[in-house]
Structures are given as C-alpha cells and as structure tokens.
Amino acid sequence: MKKKGQATAEYILAFCALIVVVAALVRFANAARNAARETNSLMSSPYP
C-alpha cells in the first residue's frame, strides 16, 4: 500500500503532465490555424 503523501504527489504530477499536454495541443492548433489562414490568404491573392 502506498503512503498517502506519495499518492498525492503522483496525482499532482499526473495533473501537471495533463496540463502540459493540453497546452501543447492548444499551441499546435493555433499554429495550424495560422498556417491555414496564411495559405488561404496566399491562395486568394490576385498575384500569381
């Protein structure tokens, strides 16, 4: 059986890891959205 403090520390660590993953996904989504916007802008420009 784990000690109560160790279990709490593991939950906190897992929660922090989850926050880091979510932040990375948000940054990736933002970058993809900006790239799509830039591509759309270039495709709709009147210049060849």
C-alpha positions as CSV (number, residue, x, y, z in Angstrom):
1,M,0.0,0.0,0.0
2,K,1.3,3.4,-1.0
3,K,1.7,6.2,1.5
4,K,-0.9,8.9,1.3
5,G,1.7,11.6,0.5
6,Q,3.2,9.6,-2.3
7,A,-0.3,9.0,-3.9
8,T,-1.0,12.8,-3.6
9,A,2.3,13.6,-5.3
10,E,1.6,11.2,-8.1
11,Y,-1.8,12.7,-8.7
12,I,-0.3,16.2,-8.8
13,L,2.4,15.1,-11.2
14,A,-0.2,13.4,-13.5
15,F,-2.3,16.6,-13.4
16,C,0.7,18.7,-14.3
17,A,1.5,16.4,-17.2
18,L,-2.0,16.6,-18.4
19,I,-1.9,20.4,-18.4
20,V,1.4,20.4,-20.3
21,V,-0.2,18.1,-23.0
22,V,-3.3,20.2,-23.3
23,A,-1.1,23.4,-23.6
24,A,0.9,21.7,-26.4
25,L,-2.2,20.7,-28.2
26,V,-3.6,24.3,-28.0
27,R,-0.3,25.7,-29.3
28,F,-0.3,23.2,-32.2
29,A,-4.0,24.0,-33.0
30,N,-3.1,27.7,-33.0
31,A,-0.1,27.1,-35.4
32,A,-2.3,25.0,-37.7
33,R,-5.0,27.7,-37.8
34,N,-2.5,30.4,-38.5
35,A,-0.9,28.3,-41.3
36,A,-4.4,27.7,-42.8
37,R,-5.2,31.4,-42.6
38,E,-1.9,32.3,-44.3
39,T,-2.4,29.7,-47.0
40,N,-5.9,30.9,-47.7
41,S,-4.6,34.5,-47.9
42,L,-1.9,33.5,-50.4
43,M,-4.3,31.4,-52.5
44,S,-6.9,34.2,-52.7
45,S,-4.4,37.0,-53.5
46,P,-4.6,38.3,-57.1
47,Y,-0.9,37.8,-57.7
48,P,0.3,34.6,-59.3
